[in-house]
């Protein structure tokens, strides 16, 4: 009897642990992204594209709108997304193919509102009380503000405001809107503008070098926290790795605003998928803050982009921050209240196959096999065909513990334009310890969904040295992968602490610096942390296979603090001591 009771207790404990298991996700988000609707944007190849996301918690579900998707997504858990097909642009709206470009959303009571970008005054402001289905009606047939990149905000007193602008010469504007009629109240007012001569990260270019064009200010968004107003904006341009979000803080919804000392507050210039600009900051159903934003591909067109999100929050001093550290590795989703200041949501699962040996069934031209494991979403391997049986095999080097796999498809010779419904991918992943005996660990042979960045957390971790993905069906184009990424833990040693880390800051140009360090044996990459206070190293840069980085995103005449750590498939080293750089 006692043994039976003990068994029941063990079963109940196991069930409790299972129920408490946290879901994980991996950026870029695995959404059924539409293809670009513009023929001139597809001159270098048809491709998926979206950007400028908003995330809204409404009646217990999350709603995600982004540019030109001919619909939107909703989810109960921020992991499993359902697409609702919908055209919001009316026939008389002259937008030349745009369908809710850079949309803005707002919750007013029991109603969700949404509108896209326009400089005209004939756009419709839409409303729905149950947007899980296509049940929308006009809240305002002709929204007279005429706002590009609109950001809507309702204050605690019930008053409503809009922030908008997308220009490399004009400021961001703000304006009050009548809550009942949705007509503008008074003229628009200048809120903030770029100051790239002071803020290095606001300079245009892949490396913030401002060689031919001034930066763009766009993507307005407002949050209120502890009585302060946080007006957020994107800069310097969606094409570059340094695309980030900055913030100004004020005591009133229409300012004046003061530049936050820690900026950009959302920043991800390194790693597999780069960029963290033009997004939205929101609180989940547990009250935890998150930031969603645009990630850059910029291969077939400079507007070829994806979406990612990261934990965010306000620290004790009211500083808004976003934690993008290891931001395209697996992270936990929330299951309760969290402390995003002290703890990130990183699982600790490391990338197991960076630049490891690869074998394939065939290769198309210069799209060589190792481009699928080089940790760069811009590059990819392509097979010669999309036929069932095309395959890629990666060698992890040693038997490792595999916990999750992300499959990032590339658009090689795609034929679709706009949103295509009912398309799907099918594949199988097998594992082996010796390269001879294989067992299936992921079977998507009956999948009927579109999964361009499919992320699979294994129900049970698998011990394996070799992983092989075999194509069964492609929705369009060749079987091509920009990243076949295995996550878990290797069986070897974690790298030692980095030695001889130095930061050489420009004297004539204090917005620029040159970071260097001694290569660490066994390391595959490094994560550099920096900030404007020793206890606020909120930004980071992930660097693979190098021992230097040119950082041109500093604030002029501002003291900075730096640390660095090394990592490999086995884990992360201890960080160096905090370094002060004046």
Beta strands, then each sheet from edge to edge (+ up, - down):
strand 1: 24-25
strand 2: 54-58
strand 3: 61-65
strand 4: 71-75
strand 5: 82-85
strand 6: 104-108
strand 7: 111-115
strand 8: 123-128
strand 9: 137-143
strand 10: 151-154
strand 11: 160-164
strand 12: 172-177
strand 13: 184-192
strand 14: 218-225
strand 15: 228-235
strand 16: 244-250
strand 17: 257-259
strand 18: 274-283
strand 19: 289-296
strand 20: 305-314
strand 21: 320-322
strand 22: 331-332
strand 23: 350-351
strand 24: 358-360
strand 25: 381-382
strand 26: 391-409
strand 27: 426-432
strand 28: 439-443
strand 29: 453-473
strand 30: 480-489
strand 31: 502-505
strand 32: 513-516
strand 33: 525-531
strand 34: 539-544
strand 35: 548-551
strand 36: 560-568
strand 37: 571-572
strand 38: 579-581
sheet 1: 1+ 22-
sheet 2: 2+ 3- 4+ 5-
sheet 3: 6+ 7- 8+ 9-
sheet 4: 10+ 11- 12+ 13-
sheet 5: 14+ 15- 16+ 17-
sheet 6: 18+ 19- 20+ 21-
sheet 7: 23+ 30- 25+
sheet 8: 23+ 30- 26+ 24-
sheet 9: 23+ 30- 26+ 29- 27+ 28-
sheet 10: 31+ 32- 35+
sheet 11: 34+ 33- 36+ 37-
sheet 12: 34+ 33- 36+ 38-
end
